Amino acid sequence: MSVWIAIGVTALGCYAVKLVGLLVPAGALERPLVRRLAALLPVALLAALTAQQTFQDGQALVLDARAAGVAAAAVALVLRAPFLLVVAAAVVVTAGVRAMGG
């Protein structure tokens, strides 16, 4: 039963966040600082999620094949490769390191 309570509380919380977003005056959203933060926030959240999923296993810091894949993607980005090539480089390097036993 506690799972359903958690689901209900989460649903109400999501609804409340949406409602608060609708109640914010339009003038507050037009400020340059708010616009800049709104543009950068998704990038920061995605970077944090990527770092957590890549370098964490439970409570431990790990460096494994995923880290090699992220490094390959970073190199491809520095070389200004197209997005699909960046993803392909990360996949190939990660698979190669795992195939070699890492």
C-alpha positions in Angstrom: 0.0 0.0 0.0 2.9 2.4 0.6 3.8 2.2 -3.1 0.4 3.7 -4.0 0.8 6.4 -1.4 4.2 7.3 -3.0 2.6 7.3 -6.4 -0.2 9.6 -5.2 2.1 12.0 -3.5 4.3 12.1 -6.6 1.4 12.8 -8.8 0.1 15.6 -6.5 3.6 17.1 -6.4 3.9 17.1 -10.2 0.5 18.7 -10.5 1.5 21.4 -7.9 4.8 22.1 -9.7 2.8 22.6 -13.0 0.3 24.8 -11.3 3.0 27.0 -9.7 4.6 27.3 -13.2 1.3 28.5 -14.6 0.9 31.1 -11.8 4.2 32.8 -12.4 3.7 36.2 -14.0 4.8 36.5 -17.6 6.9 39.5 -16.8 9.1 37.5 -14.4 9.9 35.0 -17.2 11.0 37.8 -19.6 14.0 38.8 -17.4 17.4 38.1 -19.1 18.7 36.2 -16.1 15.7 33.9 -16.0 15.9 33.3 -19.7 19.6 32.5 -19.5 19.0 30.1 -16.6 16.1 28.4 -18.4 18.4 27.8 -21.4 21.2 26.4 -19.3 19.3 24.3 -16.8 18.4 21.4 -19.1 22.1 21.1 -20.2 23.3 21.1 -16.6 20.8 18.5 -15.6 21.6 16.2 -18.5 25.4 16.6 -17.8 24.8 15.7 -14.2 22.7 12.6 -15.1 25.3 11.5 -17.6 28.1 11.8 -15.1 26.1 10.0 -12.4 25.2 7.1 -14.7 28.7 6.9 -16.1 30.9 7.1 -13.0 28.8 5.7 -10.2 27.9 2.2 -9.2 25.9 2.3 -6.0 28.1 4.3 -3.6 31.4 3.7 -5.4 33.2 5.7 -8.1 34.0 3.5 -11.1 36.0 3.9 -14.2 35.1 1.3 -16.7 34.1 0.9 -20.4 31.4 3.6 -20.0 34.1 6.2 -19.1 36.1 5.3 -22.1 33.0 5.8 -24.3 32.4 9.2 -22.8 36.0 10.1 -23.4 35.7 9.0 -27.0 32.6 11.1 -27.4 34.3 14.1 -25.9 37.2 13.8 -28.3 34.7 13.5 -31.2 33.0 16.7 -30.0 36.3 18.6 -29.7 37.0 17.5 -33.3 33.5 18.9 -34.2 32.1 15.6 -35.5 28.5 15.3 -36.4 26.2 14.1 -33.6 25.6 10.6 -35.0 29.4 10.1 -35.4 29.9 11.2 -31.7 27.3 8.6 -30.6 28.8 6.0 -32.9 32.3 6.6 -31.5 31.1 6.3 -27.9 29.3 3.0 -28.7 32.2 1.5 -30.6 34.8 2.4 -28.0 32.6 1.2 -25.1 31.9 -2.1 -26.9 35.6 -2.5 -27.7 36.7 -2.0 -24.1 34.0 -4.4 -22.9 35.1 -7.0 -25.5 38.7 -6.7 -24.3 37.5 -7.6 -20.8 37.1 -4.2 -19.2 
